[in-house]
Amino acid sequence: MPIRKLPESPPSVHLLGPTVFLVALGVGMGESYMWPRLVLVFGPEIRWLFLIGVTLQAVVMLEMARYAMATGESIFSGAARLAKPVMWFFFVTAIAVYIWPGHLSAGAAALEQITGVPWVISACLGLLLVGVVFTLAKVIYTLLENVLSVLIGLLVVGTSVVAAMVGDLSDLSATITGMFHFGYFPAEAMSPSWFPIVVGSIAFAGPSGMQQMWYTLHLRDKGAGMGAHIPRIRGLRHAGEEETMPSRGFMFDTTDPDEMRKWKGWRRWVTFDALLLFWGITMLVTISFTVLAQSAARANPGVRDLIEAGEREAALGAMADAFSTAGGPVLGSVFLGFIALIGLNATLGLFDSFSRGQADMTYHFVPGARRFRMSHLYAAFLWGVIAFGILILLFGPADGPGAILDVLAFLSTFAMGAYCVVLLLVNNRMLPRPIRPRWWSNLIIAFGAVFYLGMLFYSLIEYGVVVS
């Protein structure tokens, strides 16, 4: 890679950054829908698995940022430097996993309970809205960072306030102590019906699947580290203003003490993102929703039986009832509005990230693709996944949004185990020795690979099922 100067790092303490995308994806249907459902069935003690999942994700985030900030390249380019088939594996995996409109569907199901509008119609309209917003944006990253920051702020403050109104101190105590109930795993959770869903929920503890890999592209568009030397992606309407993308990333001189000083500043910056903004906000929101789930169990004692009987969306209705108990029907509608907001939030982040990642791999590694601008490729993948999503909603699975979400969660586990392996190889083989990961970080990432892939293949071998 050509050598260039590393820019000065911003202050470590900050409010906005590329982590807003991971928070938008991390504070999604896993925290607000899948984990409250598990709490309603198995109790708050099951949340120790969430603690492991989200803490592991924070370490993965730091290691994904290492390669992206050091080179300005995405982790996909790092994978291609190992072997191009590795990168193409993720290209295909992204298509297999992320073309399903699970998050928006679940949000639309909540909106249906408020407005009576069928969830299929509102989900299709939501997909079209996402496409129009991204097409008209001048710089897509800037628009998304601002929009998601506002939406996440509303979500964090709103759910915390309402959880305080609905729940009580015993709910909060049970929620917090449940995070440290290590080893708790009821026999019912080992069934063919529930074990795959538990596996998918652990993957949905924070950003799932390839979302961490896409985070490296958001770092680049933010100008983090050597990403400052790479042009940003623009919306289709402003594609003509885009600068030419370089064919490869850049590296700074790791033997220069001043460059290493700046590198340490960037690492402090992203560590603040990982520990306080990502881990902290994700944990705060899921605590709020777990308190709500326990309140829901009191307000609707039969909800567990409904969920076990296959009524996936019963958890949402029960938590809405808990809201209504505290403040009347209006407050129940507010809760469902939060779920709809989360679905839109996650869809904005997912569809942008999917299109960004596929466009990046296509531009750099498909012969002849550089005749097009990155913005054109981005728009092609964006509208392609929107069109497919609408077809799935209209003619696809009949079991509703919960079924789509369960499949998405379980498939994400496979991608997460695979990227942990790639991350270990890229950071320890492609980076200069002074900026490679520490031994303990490598150990945690290796544990992640064994953890995700082990659960996935155990489910397949033991039960012969992906999701029931």
Secondary structure, DSSP 8 states (H G I E B T S, - for coil): --B--------SS-S-STHHHHHHHHSSHIIIIIHHHHHHHH-GGGGHHHHHHHHHHHHHHHHHHHHHHHHS--HHHHHHHH-HHHHHHHHHHHHHHHTS-HHHHHHHHHHHHHH---HHHHHHHHHHHHHHHHHH-SBHHHHHHHHHHHHHHHHHHHHHHHHHHH--HHHHHHHHHHTT-TT---GGGGSTTTHHHHHHHHHTSSS-TTHHHHHHHHHHHHT-GGGGGS---B-GGGGGG-----SS--B--TT-HHHHHHHHHHHHHHHHIIIIIIIIHHHHHHHHHHHHHHHHHHH-TTHHHHHHTT-TTHHHHHHHHHHHHHH-HHHHHHHHHHHHHHHHHHHHHHHHHHHHHHHHHHHHHSTTGGGS-HHHHHHHHHHHHHHHHHHHHHHS-SS-HHHHHHHHHHHHHHHHHHHHHHHHHHHHHTS-GGGS--HHHHHHHHHHHHHHHHHHHHHHHHH--S--
